[in-house]
Amino acid sequence: MTQEFRLDMRFRNNLVLEAMQENGIESIAELGRRMRSNGSRFHTSKLYTLINLREAPTDHLGNWRPIAFRLAEVLKRLPEDLFTPEQEQIALANNRASIKVSFEEVRMLLEHRAGGQSPEALAHAGELREKIRVALGQLSAREERVLRLRFGIGGIGEHSLPQVAKLMGSSKQGIQYTERRAIERLRRSRRGQNPLVTFSNKPQPRIGILDDEVFEAMQTS
């Protein structure tokens, strides 16, 4: 098989990049400015190094570095949501690589990236993700984090009530109350036809924050 293409790859932390997208942050430079907004003195170059997997987010004792804590705070996540156990200690000497591929391999890669969906379906999914992001932005930071963890929004995986309680240093009952309050706030906004949480202006059956279609978009956003 003729390998007529060279594929240049760069390895970066996709969990951080997706969290940036969900928070409307378009560049690492903008992320750095937000991280310094509270007086923190994190240089943007250190942030690039961290996201490019050139430096581990934990020290030699396994403790989170201050930059990882601040990054998680700005992105409304826990550090554990932004770095897998494998990434916690990884520090690549070089995060770039090149491989030779054939036209058929390129075609298969592009089809897989699109998930076999039509451009219209991809556009609809993107619209849903954006509306979910805006809707969740109306909640408090605690409410948003609870919903993201409980329902796996952003592809971080669904967490049980005890798991969320442990991660957030709260009780199971406290997390359950926060979850119900957040969902009720979104439902009230929906009933009031708040444009920020109206997922479609077209008549559709059972459109709302708890729809399967919406949750699927949440989990893949």
Secondary structure by P-SEA (a helix, b strand, c coil): ccccbbbbbbbccaaaaaaaaaaccccaaaaaaaaacccccccaaaaaaaaacccccccccccccaaaaaaaaaacccccccccccccccccccccbbbbbcaaaaaaaaaaaaccccaaaaaaaaaaaaaaaaaaaaccaaaaaaaaaaacccccccccaaaaaaaacccaaaaaaaaaaaaaaaaaaaaacccccccccccccccccccaaaaaaaaac
